[in-house]
């Protein structure tokens, strides 16, 4: 992923499959950042927090869609 911060509106515009892919990419980046931090090679420490927030945005949208689908069935 790039260092660019994603807006929630951009996340909502994506399909469910794209959100799953984005989540997996962000998780991989988070893992790499953790390894870099542990080995002392991490240059941009703010990226750790940014990736964590990006994951939260994606998961929030996924959860909202899941809850919306449940409520439509009632």
C-alpha positions as CSV (number, residue, x, y, z in Angstrom):
1,X,0.0,0.0,0.0
2,X,1.0,3.5,-0.5
3,X,1.4,6.0,2.3
4,X,-1.8,7.8,1.3
5,X,-4.7,7.9,3.7
6,X,-7.9,6.5,2.4
7,X,-11.2,8.3,2.9
8,X,-14.2,6.3,4.2
9,X,-16.2,7.3,1.1
10,X,-13.5,5.6,-1.0
11,X,-13.7,2.5,1.1
12,X,-17.5,2.4,0.8
13,X,-17.3,2.7,-3.0
14,X,-15.4,-0.6,-3.2
15,X,-17.0,-4.1,-3.6
16,X,-16.9,-6.7,-0.9
17,X,-14.2,-8.6,-2.7
18,X,-12.1,-5.5,-3.0
19,X,-12.5,-4.9,0.7
20,X,-11.3,-8.4,1.5
21,X,-8.3,-8.0,-0.7
22,X,-7.5,-4.6,0.8
23,X,-7.7,-6.0,4.3
24,X,-5.3,-8.8,3.5
25,X,-2.9,-6.3,1.9
26,X,-3.1,-4.0,4.9
27,X,-2.5,-7.0,7.3
28,X,0.6,-8.0,5.3
29,X,1.9,-4.4,5.5
30,X,1.2,-4.3,9.2
31,X,3.2,-7.5,9.7
32,X,6.1,-6.1,7.7
33,X,6.0,-2.9,9.7
34,X,6.1,-4.9,12.9
35,X,9.2,-6.9,11.7
36,X,10.9,-3.6,10.7
37,X,10.1,-2.1,14.1
38,X,11.5,-5.2,15.9
39,X,14.7,-5.1,13.9
40,X,15.2,-1.4,14.2
41,X,14.7,-0.7,10.5
42,X,11.4,1.1,10.6
43,X,11.7,4.6,9.0
44,X,8.2,5.9,9.2
45,X,6.8,5.1,12.7
46,X,3.5,7.0,12.0
47,X,2.7,4.4,9.2
48,X,2.0,1.8,11.9
49,X,-0.8,3.9,13.3
50,X,-2.1,4.8,9.8
51,X,-2.3,1.1,8.7
52,X,-4.1,0.2,11.9
53,X,-6.7,2.9,11.2
54,X,-7.0,1.8,7.6
55,X,-7.8,-1.7,8.7
56,X,-10.4,-0.4,11.1
57,X,-12.1,1.7,8.4
58,X,-12.3,-1.4,6.1
59,X,-13.6,-3.6,8.9
60,X,-16.2,-1.0,9.9
61,X,-17.6,-0.8,6.4
62,X,-17.7,-4.6,6.1
63,X,-19.5,-4.8,9.5
64,X,-22.0,-2.1,8.5
65,X,-22.8,-4.0,5.2
66,X,-23.2,-7.2,7.1
67,X,-25.5,-5.7,9.6
68,X,-27.5,-4.0,6.8
69,X,-27.9,-7.3,5.1
70,X,-29.2,-8.9,8.3
71,X,-31.7,-6.0,8.9
72,X,-33.1,-6.3,5.3
73,X,-34.0,-9.9,5.9
74,X,-36.3,-9.1,8.8
